[in-house]
């Protein structure tokens, strides 16, 4: 009886994973938006959209996120005449893996190389979502000459992990991420392909999110990033704070931040430290859905405020953005 049960469970597992593999092969994107940029030893995917001249917004995704997260936001910014670039960090989405550990230092080093390879040499508006806020902070303090302004979207600040509850959450999230990566590597999530887009995106980015959601490689590298969240926060704190002269906008999902609470103060601290700070909340949005076409209007408005405060040249005036237009290209599966 036990032998029959084991064989039955084994057959079900094989059927489950096989179904997922079939779904992935049938619906995964066959071509990718953007381009694969050669760093010499490996390639990272870069997706730029909007006019070739004028201000440039550089987008940094959160934990388990990649360029597809920003597809709706990039389209909305392009309509406003603003160029933006998003990318897949090493090992995430469709980029080649990079050396470990995948902490903020590794992320920022890759970002430096990617910008150089892509020909980005002007000050940019840095936009970070969720954990991407820490990477933005470290890059900004390392390269102040490259910063025109900062936009933080429901973002983590390096100081937030000093709050005991947040620190426990981050630690638990790292452990859960490792377990999730193990399940993804075994292929157990493959049949859940269509549940991969929790943002509510539109267009081809939906398939990209779904493919990455069931990818063991994506999950392993994302989990490695998450497991080094606390160390990354310490790196960003040690590097120093943001320049008060930089325009800073913070946009949060859900109810407005409570200035009387430790978490609310941590989220608003970058705005209060800036000479040109602004804050907006999107009550109807969630942590992920705030990036969707349904809820990203406040983010677009925040970007425009930062651009105006920074005095960046409008579209068609002096300014240099990546010269390559990003057409769909063939790329590896995640």
ROKE-899718 format. One record per atom (N, C-alpha, C): x negated, y negated, z. Coordinates in steps of 0.02 Angstrom, whole numbers, padded with zeros to 5 digits, always signed. Layout:
BEGIN
XYZ;...
//
This chain:
BEGIN
-00041+00060+00000;+00000+00000+00000;-00043-00064+00000;-00095-00062+00043;-00140-00120+00048;-00176-00131-00019;-00198-00076-00049;-00233-00080-00113;-00188-00111-00166;-00124-00090-00166;-00076-00117-00215;-00065-00192-00204;-00063-00212-00140;-00054-00283-00123;-00113-00324-00148;-00173-00299-00135;-00234-00334-00157;-00235-00340-00233;-00219-00286-00267;-00218-00288-00341;-00166-00337-00367;-00108-00339-00333;-00055-00384-00355;-00076-00457-00345;-00107-00472-00288;-00130-00540-00275;-00185-00559-00324;-00228-00511-00339;-00281-00525-00388;-00253-00540-00457;-00203-00502-00476;-00171-00513-00541;-00137-00581-00544;-00104-00600-00489;-00071-00665-00486;-00122-00721-00490;-00179-00712-00456;-00231-00764-00458;-00258-00772-00529;-00269-00716-00562;-00293-00719-00631;-00242-00753-00676;-00179-00736-00667;-00126-00767-00707;-00121-00842-00694;-00127-00860-00629;-00122-00930-00609;-00178-00971-00642;-00239-00947-00635;-00297-00984-00663;-00295-00983-00739;-00275-00928-00769;-00271-00924-00842;-00220-00974-00869;-00163-00980-00834;-00113-01029-00854;-00142-01099-00853;-00180-01114-00801;-00211-01180-00796;-00261-01192-00851;-00300-01142-00868;-00350-01150-00922;-00315-01163-00989;-00260-01130-00999;-00222-01140-01062;-00194-01211-01065;-00167-01234-01009;-00140-01302-01007;-00195-01353-01018;-00252-01343-00986;-00308-01389-00994;-00333-01393-01066;-00338-01334-01097;-00362-01332-01166;-00312-01365-01214;-00247-01358-01199;-00196-01383-01244;-00186-01458-01237;-00194-01486-01176;-00174-01555-01165;-00232-01602-01146;-00291-01576-01134;-00348-01620-01117;-00364-01664-01177;-00390-01726-01164;-00406-01772-01219;-00460-01743-01264;-00449-01749-01329;-00498-01724-01378;-00550-01777-01395;-00531-01840-01389;-00578-01895-01398;-00572-01941-01338;-00624-01980-01325;-00625-02023-01267;-00623-02096-01288;-00590-02136-01246;-00596-02208-01255;-00667-02228-01236;-00691-02281-01266;-00756-02307-01247;-00814-02273-01281;-00871-02274-01248;-00933-02246-01277;-00975-02215-01223;-01019-02170-01244;-01067-02140-01199;-01132-02180-01205;-01154-02211-01151;-01214-02254-01152;-01273-02213-01127;-01326-02212-01166;-01385-02172-01151;-01430-02211-01102;-01443-02181-01043;-01488-02212-00995;-01559-02185-01001;-01570-02141-01049;-01635-02110-01058;-01636-02038-01035;-01617-02026-00973;-01616-01958-00946;-01546-01928-00946;-01494-01970-00954;-01425-01947-00955;-01381-02002-00981;-01315-01988-00987;-01269-02036-01016;-01211-02050-00968;-01189-02112-00968;-01130-02132-00930;-01079-02160-00978;-01015-02145-00965;-00963-02172-01008;-00944-02243-00988;-00939-02286-01038;-00921-02356-01028;-00861-02373-01071;-00811-02405-01042;-00750-02425-01078;-00741-02500-01069;-00749-02538-01123;-00739-02611-01121;-00680-02630-01164;-00644-02680-01142;-00585-02703-01178;-00578-02778-01170;-00552-02811-01222;-00542-02883-01219;-00588-02920-01267;-00582-02986-01271;-00622-03025-01318;-00697-03018-01304;-00736-03024-01357;-00808-03013-01352;-00845-03069-01317;-00813-03128-01309;-00846-03184-01276;-00805-03207-01217;-00836-03250-01176;-00801-03275-01117;-00819-03236-01055;-00781-03243-01002;-00797-03209-00938;-00790-03134-00943;-00829-03099-00902;-00828-03026-00900;-00814-03003-00829;-00767-02956-00823;-00750-02925-00759;-00777-02854-00760;-00816-02836-00709;-00844-02769-00704;-00806-02731-00650;-00780-02672-00669;-00733-02635-00627;-00766-02574-00595;-00758-02568-00529;-00788-02512-00492;-00731-02473-00458;-00725-02409-00476;-00670-02368-00452;-00682-02344-00381;-00629-02319-00350;-00633-02293-00282;-00651-02220-00281;-00643-02188-00223;-00659-02118-00215;-00618-02075-00262;-00650-02028-00295;-00620-01983-00344;-00594-02020-00406;-00609-02085-00411;-00585-02123-00468;-00639-02132-00521;-00617-02154-00581;-00664-02168-00635;-00630-02217-00682;-00658-02227-00741;-00636-02281-00785;-00562-02278-00802;-00534-02218-00807;-00463-02212-00825;-00418-02247-00776;-00439-02253-00713;-00398-02286-00662;-00380-02358-00682;-00424-02389-00721;-00416-02460-00737;-00386-02472-00806;-00363-02421-00839;-00339-02429-00908;-00283-02481-00914;-00233-02476-00870;-00178-02524-00872;-00202-02595-00855;-00245-02600-00805;-00271-02665-00785;-00312-02696-00840;-00353-02656-00874;-00393-02683-00929;-00348-02710-00985;-00295-02675-01000;-00248-02699-01052;-00216-02765-01031;-00197-02770-00967;-00167-02831-00942;-00216-02889-00943;-00278-02876-00926;-00329-02929-00928;-00343-02951-00999;-00344-02903-01046;-00357-02920-01116;-00303-02966-01143;-00241-02955-01123;-00186-02999-01145;-00198-03071-01122;-00232-03079-01065;-00247-03145-01038;-00313-03173-01065;-00343-03138-01113;-00405-03161-01143;-00466-03148-01101;-00462-03099-01056;-00518-03083-01012;-00547-03014-01031;-00612-03012-01041;-00645-02949-01056;-00662-02913-00991;-00656-02847-00993;-00673-02807-00935;-00708-02743-00956;-00749-02717-00912;-00784-02654-00924;-00775-02608-00863;-00757-02546-00876;-00752-02495-00824;-00797-02437-00846;-00818-02397-00798;-00863-02341-00816;-00850-02282-00770;-00876-02225-00791;-00872-02164-00751;-00939-02157-00715;-00937-02157-00648;-00999-02146-00612;-01027-02076-00627;-01090-02066-00612;-01124-02003-00629;-01085-01943-00602;-01071-01896-00647;-01036-01835-00628;-00961-01841-00624;-00935-01902-00629;-00863-01912-00626;-00835-01922-00696;-00771-01906-00705;-00741-01915-00771;-00780-01878-00823;-00809-01915-00870;-00844-01885-00927;-00918-01904-00929;-00944-01933-00875;-01016-01949-00872;-01057-01889-00850;-01120-01889-00871;-01166-01837-00850;-01180-01843-00775;-01194-01788-00741;-01211-01792-00670;-01277-01828-00659;-01287-01854-00599;-01350-01887-00581;-01380-01856-00520;-01438-01879-00500;-01472-01851-00441;-01432-01864-00377;-01437-01819-00330;-01402-01826-00266;-01451-01849-00213;-01427-01880-00159;-01356-01889-00141;-01324-01945-00182;-01257-01940-00190;-01220-01991-00228;-01194-02045-00179;-01241-02079-00148;-01222-02133-00102;-01223-02200-00140;-01210-02254-00104;-01206-02319-00137;-01271-02339-00169;-01327-02319-00140;-01392-02336-00170;-01398-02304-00238;-01378-02240-00244;-01381-02207-00309;-01333-02238-00359;-01273-02256-00335;-01223-02286-00379;-01247-02353-00405;-01275-02394-00362;-01298-02461-00383;-01358-02456-00429;-01402-02408-00417;-01459-02398-00463;-01434-02380-00533;-01385-02335-00536;-01356-02318-00601;-01322-02379-00633;-01289-02418-00593;-01254-02477-00619;-01304-02527-00648;-01359-02536-00615;-01412-02580-00641;-01435-02556-00710;-01447-02491-00715;-01471-02463-00778;-01418-02467-00833;-01355-02454-00814;-01301-02456-00863;-01291-02526-00891;-01291-02575-00847;-01283-02644-00870;-01340-02664-00918;-01401-02644-00900;-01458-02660-00943;-01450-02626-01012;-01430-02563-01012;-01423-02526-01074;-01366-02554-01117;-01315-02580-01084;-01256-02607-01119;-01265-02680-01139;-01320-02711-01119;-01333-02780-01138;-01294-02831-01097;-01275-02812-01036;-01239-02859-00993;-01291-02899-00953;-01299-02962-00969;-01350-03001-00936;-01325-03066-00906;-01259-03077-00907;-01231-03138-00878;-01198-03123-00812;-01187-03174-00769;-01150-03163-00707;-01080-03137-00723;-01057-03089-00682;-00992-03058-00694;-00949-03064-00632;-00885-03056-00641;-00839-03048-00585;-00837-02974-00568;-00856-02956-00507;-00857-02887-00485;-00791-02871-00452;-00758-02818-00475;-00695-02797-00447;-00701-02726-00421;-00688-02716-00357;-00692-02650-00328;-00626-02628-00298;-00607-02565-00312;-00546-02536-00284;-00566-02484-00233;-00533-02486-00175;-00543-02435-00123;-00617-02430-00104;-00647-02370-00105;-00716-02361-00087;-00764-02399-00132;-00740-02416-00192;-00781-02456-00238;-00801-02523-00210;-00763-02547-00159;-00781-02610-00127;-00850-02608-00096;-00870-02551-00069;-00936-02545-00039;-00991-02548-00092;-00980-02515-00149;-01030-02517-00202;-01037-02588-00229;-00980-02623-00236;-00982-02693-00259;-01022-02736-00211;-01012-02725-00147;-01048-02765-00096;-01123-02754-00101;-01145-02692-00108;-01217-02679-00111;-01247-02707-00175;-01212-02699-00231;-01237-02726-00294;-01243-02802-00289;-01192-02834-00261;-01191-02907-00257;-01249-02934-00215;-01263-02901-00159;-01316-02925-00116;-01385-02910-00145;-01390-02858-00186;-01453-02843-00220;-01466-02890-00278;-01412-02910-00311;-01418-02950-00372;-01372-03012-00370;-01386-03058-00325;-01342-03116-00319;-01339-03158-00382;-01393-03156-00422;-01394-03194-00485;-01346-03166-00537;-01321-03105-00525;-01276-03073-00573;-01202-03081-00554;-01189-03117-00499;-01122-03120-00472;-01090-03188-00484;-01032-03188-00516;-00992-03250-00524;-00937-03253-00472;-00913-03195-00451;-00859-03192-00402;-00842-03121-00385;-00799-03111-00336;-00782-03045-00311;-00706-03039-00306;-00679-02981-00328;-00609-02964-00317;-00607-02895-00284;-00575-02891-00227;-00570-02828-00190;-00496-02806-00189;-00483-02748-00217;-00415-02722-00224;-00404-02664-00176;-00365-02676-00124;-00354-02625-00072;-00419-02590-00056;-00471-02631-00046;-00539-02605-00043;-00563-02595+00028;-00610-02549+00035;-00644-02537+00099;-00701-02586+00105;-00708-02616+00163;-00766-02658+00177;-00815-02616+00218;-00880-02630+00212;-00929-02591+00251;-00918-02596+00326;-00892-02653+00349;-00881-02662+00421;-00821-02623+00447;-00775-02604+00402;-00713-02571+00424;-00728-02505+00459;-00781-02470+00439;-00796-02405+00469;-00819-02411+00542;-00831-02472+00565;-00848-02481+00635;-00786-02477+00679;-00726-02479+00648;-00664-02469+00685;-00657-02393+00697;-00651-02370+00759;-00651-02298+00774;-00601-02258+00732;-00540-02283+00724;-00490-02246+00686;-00511-02239+00613;-00537-02292+00584;-00560-02290+00514;-00619-02243+00508;-00664-02246+00555;-00723-02202+00553;-00703-02128+00555;-00654-02112+00598;-00629-02043+00600;-00596-02023+00535;-00558-02069+00505;-00526-02054+00441;-00578-02040+00388;-00629-02082+00384;-00681-02074+00333;-00717-02007+00342;-00732-01990+00404;-00766-01926+00417;-00721-01867+00397;-00658-01870+00415;-00611-01816+00397;-00602-01813+00322;-00597-01871+00290;-00589-01873+00217;-00648-01839+00182;-00709-01849+00208;-00767-01816+00179;-00763-01741+00184;-00740-01715+00241;-00734-01642+00249;-00679-01614+00204;-00622-01649+00200;-00568-01625+00157;-00590-01626+00084;-00628-01677+00065;-00652-01682-00004;-00696-01623-00022;-00738-01601+00025;-00781-01543+00011;-00739-01480+00002;-00688-01472+00043;-00644-01413+00036;-00606-01416-00029;-00583-01475-00047;-00547-01483-00110;-00592-01466-00169;-00655-01489-00165;-00702-01474-00219;-00712-01399-00227;-00713-01363-00171;-00721-01290-00175;-00662-01258-00211;-00602-01280-00195;-00542-01253-00228;-00542-01270-00302;-00562-01331-00319;-00564-01352-00389;-00616-01311-00428;-00672-01297-00396;-00725-01259-00429;-00701-01188-00445;-00660-01160-00401;-00633-01093-00412;-00577-01093-00465;-00556-01152-00485;-00504-01157-00536;-00433-01152-00508;-00426-01156-00442;-00361-01147-00411;-00312-01204-00427;-00339-01262-00446;-00295-01319-00460;-00278-01326-00534;-00306-01283-00576;-00297-01291-00648;-00224-01297-00670;-00178-01257-00643;-00108-01262-00665;-00074-01327-00643;-00107-01365-00599;-00078-01428-00575;-00097-01487-00620;-00118-01472-00680;-00143-01522-00728;-00099-01584-00732;-00034-01575-00737;+00012-01631-00749;+00023-01674-00687;-00004-01654-00630;+00003-01695-00569;-00058-01741-00559;-00101-01744-00609;-00165-01780-00601;-00161-01855-00599;-00109-01885-00627;-00104-01958-00628;-00058-01981-00572;-00088-02004-00517;-00048-02030-00461;-00044-02106-00462;-00072-02136-00514;-00070-02209-00521;-00006-02231-00555;+00013-02193-00608;+00069-02213-00649;+00045-02250-00711;-00007-02223-00742;-00038-02255-00800;+00004-02244-00862;-00017-02277-00916;+00015-02268-00981;-00040-02255-01033;-00021-02225-01088;-00069-02215-01142;-00116-02156-01131;-00171-02154-01169;-00217-02097-01167;-00253-02087-01101;-00255-02139-01059;-00288-02131-00994;-00254-02080-00950;-00190-02068-00962;-00153-02018-00923;-00185-01949-00930;-00199-01930-00992;-00230-01865-01004;-00300-01862-00973;-00336-01917-00975;-00403-01919-00944;-00398-01906-00870;-00350-01938-00837;-00341-01927-00765;-00321-01855-00750;-00278-01827-00790;-00255-01759-00779;-00313-01710-00787;-00354-01721-00838;-00411-01676-00850;-00461-01679-00792;-00475-01740-00768;-00522-01747-00713;-00495-01718-00648;-00429-01723-00638;-00398-01700-00577;-00410-01626-00565;-00413-01586-00618;-00422-01514-00611;-00493-01492-00626;-00539-01540-00632;-00608-01524-00649;-00649-01510-00586;-00680-01452-00583;-00724-01436-00527;-00785-01481-00525;-00813-01497-00582;-00873-01540-00584;-00856-01609-00556;-00800-01638-00579;-00779-01704-00555;-00768-01701-00479;-00734-01650-00455;-00719-01645-00384;-00782-01638-00342;-00831-01598-00366;-00893-01589-00328;-00931-01654-00320;-00937-01691-00375;-00975-01753-00372;-00937-01807-00333;-00871-01809-00340;-00832-01857-00301;-00836-01840-00226;-00835-01776-00210;-00840-01755-00140;-00908-01773-00111;-00960-01769-00152;-01026-01788-00128;-01028-01862-00112;-00996-01903-00154;-00991-01975-00139;-00954-01986-00072;-00897-01952-00065;-00855-01961-00006;-00892-01940+00058;-00932-01888+00053;-00967-01863+00111;-01022-01910+00134;-01041-01958+00091;-01093-02007+00108;-01064-02077+00119;-00998-02079+00131;-00964-02144+00139;-00994-02184+00197;-01004-02151+00254;-01029-02187+00313;-01100-02213+00301;-01143-02172+00270;-01211-02195+00254;-01210-02252+00204;-01164-02249+00156;-01158-02302+00107;-01136-02367+00140;-01089-02362+00187;-01067-02421+00223;-01124-02453+00262;-01166-02411+00292;-01223-02437+00329;-01272-02473+00283;-01282-02446+00223;-01326-02478+00174;-01300-02547+00156;-01234-02551+00143;-01205-02615+00123;-01208-02666+00180;-01197-02644+00242;-01201-02690+00299;-01272-02716+00307;-01321-02670+00301;-01391-02689+00310;-01414-02738+00256;-01383-02735+00197;-01404-02779+00142;-01380-02851+00152;-01332-02862+00197;-01309-02929+00211;-01239-02942+00185;-01214-03002+00200;-01146-03020+00181;-01143-03054+00114;-01082-03069+00092;-01072-03103+00029;-01089-03177+00036;-01114-03207-00018;-01129-03278-00019;-01064-03317-00012;-01059-03362+00037;-00997-03401+00046;-00978-03442-00015;-01026-03457-00059;-01011-03496-00119;-00975-03456-00172;-00977-03389-00167;-00943-03348-00217;-00868-03350-00205;-00829-03360-00258;-00756-03353-00251;-00739-03280-00236;-00696-03269-00188;-00676-03202-00169;-00600-03198-00165;-00571-03148-00197;-00500-03135-00193;-00489-03064-00166;-00443-03057-00119;-00424-02992-00092;-00351-02980-00109;-00336-02921-00136;-00268-02901-00151;-00256-02834-00117;-00203-02829-00078;-00190-02767-00043;-00121-02739-00062;-00113-02674-00053;-00049-02641-00067;-00009-02637-00003;+00057-02640-00010;+00101-02635+00048;+00109-02701+00085;+00127-02696+00148;+00139-02756+00188;+00076-02797+00195;+00085-02862+00203;+00028-02907+00210;-00015-02887+00270;-00080-02898+00263;-00127-02880+00316;-00112-02918+00380;-00115-02883+00435;-00102-02912+00501;-00166-02942+00528;-00169-03008+00531;-00230-03042+00554;-00244-03029+00628;-00196-03003+00665;-00206-02989+00736;-00233-02919+00749;-00235-02878+00697;-00261-02810+00704;-00331-02803+00677;-00369-02754+00703;-00438-02745+00681;-00443-02728+00607;-00397-02685+00583;-00398-02666+00512;-00381-02726+00468;-00332-02765+00487;-00314-02824+00448;-00370-02875+00446;-00402-02886+00503;-00458-02934+00505;-00515-02911+00460;-00528-02845+00460;-00582-02819+00418;-00567-02830+00344;-00505-02821+00325;-00486-02830+00255;-00490-02903+00233;-00473-02948+00278;-00471-03019+00262;-00537-03054+00273;-00584-03022+00305;-00648-03054+00321;-00683-03082+00259;-00685-03046+00202;-00719-03075+00143;-00687-03140+00118;-00621-03145+00125;-00586-03206+00103;-00603-03263+00150;-00601-03250+00215;-00613-03302+00264;-00685-03326+00265;-00731-03284+00242;-00801-03303+00239;-00818-03342+00175;-00772-03343+00127;-00784-03376+00063;-00758-03448+00064;-00795-03492+00030;-00773-03561+00023;-00715-03566-00027;-00706-03514-00067;-00652-03513-00117;-00617-03446-00113;-00587-03431-00055;-00555-03367-00044;-00481-03369-00055;-00452-03314-00076;-00379-03309-00084;-00357-03238-00067;-00295-03232-00046;-00268-03167-00027;-00197-03159-00053;-00180-03099-00075;-00112-03083-00096;-00097-03010-00079;-00035-02996-00061;-00013-02928-00048;+00040-02909-00100;+00043-02844-00115;+00093-02818-00163;+00135-02768-00124;+00190-02790-00093;+00229-02747-00048;+00254-02683-00080;+00271-02685-00144;+00300-02626-00177;+00249-02575-00200;+00185-02592-00195;+00132-02548-00221;+00103-02504-00167;+00076-02447-00189;+00037-02403-00147;-00037-02411-00162;-00078-02375-00125;-00151-02381-00133;-00173-02366-00205;-00142-02317-00237;-00160-02300-00306;-00118-02339-00356;-00053-02344-00343;-00008-02373-00393;-00019-02448-00403;-00056-02480-00359;-00069-02551-00367;-00107-02565-00432;-00140-02514-00459;-00178-02522-00522;-00134-02514-00584;-00074-02490-00576;-00031-02475-00633;-00002-02538-00665;+00024-02529-00725;+00055-02585-00761;+00115-02613-00722;+00145-02572-00679;+00203-02594-00641;+00185-02642-00584;+00122-02639-00560;+00105-02676-00499;+00041-02717-00503;+00008-02720-00561;-00058-02752-00562;-00057-02827-00578;+00001-02858-00581;+00005-02929-00598;-00033-02972-00548;-00030-02954-00484;-00065-02994-00433;-00141-02987-00440;-00163-02929-00464;-00235-02920-00476;-00257-02965-00533;-00219-02966-00587;-00235-03010-00643;-00237-03083-00620;-00188-03103-00580;-00187-03171-00555;-00248-03186-00511;-00268-03137-00471;-00327-03146-00428;-00390-03154-00470;-00396-03113-00522;-00454-03119-00567;-00457-03188-00599;-00400-03213-00621;-00398-03279-00653;-00416-03334-00603;-00395-03327-00540;-00414-03376-00489;-00490-03377-00478;-00519-03318-00475;-00591-03313-00464;-00629-03342-00523;-00607-03326-00584;-00639-03353-00644;-00636-03429-00644;-00578-03457-00626;-00571-03530-00625;-00615-03561-00571;-00617-03531-00512;-00659-03558-00458;-00733-03553-00474;-00752-03501-00511;-00822-03492-00529;-00844-03537-00586;-00795-03568-00620;-00811-03611-00676;-00839-03575-00736;-00817-03512-00746;-00841-03473-00803;-00811-03500-00867;-00848-03497-00923;-00822-03523-00987;-00764-03480-01011;-00712-03511-01037;-00655-03472-01063;-00673-03437-01127;-00627-03397-01152;-00636-03360-01214;-00657-03407-01270;-00706-03385-01309;-00727-03422-01368;-00782-03472-01354;-00797-03485-01289;-00851-03531-01274;-00913-03491-01255;-00965-03527-01234;-01029-03496-01222;-01023-03440-01172;-01057-03387-01183;-01055-03329-01139;-01068-03267-01180;-01096-03216-01148;-01114-03154-01184;-01085-03095-01147;-01051-03053-01184;-01025-02990-01158;-01055-02933-01198;-01047-02871-01176;-01074-02815-01214;-01055-02820-01287;-01105-02815-01331;-01094-02826-01402;-01057-02771-01436;-01059-02711-01409;-01027-02655-01442;-00953-02653-01425;-00911-02649-01475;-00840-02637-01463;-00832-02562-01451;-00790-02544-01404;-00786-02474-01384;-00729-02438-01419;-00745-02402-01471;-00697-02362-01508;-00696-02291-01480;-00644-02253-01492;-00642-02185-01467;-00700-02143-01492;-00729-02103-01449;-00786-02062-01467;-00775-01991-01441;-00809-01944-01472;-00808-01876-01446;-00849-01873-01383;-00829-01835-01335;-00866-01830-01273;-00855-01764-01240;-00893-01750-01186;-00887-01687-01151;-00824-01683-01111;-00802-01624-01097;-00746-01615-01051;-00771-01623-00980;-00728-01648-00934;-00751-01658-00866;-00763-01591-00830;
//
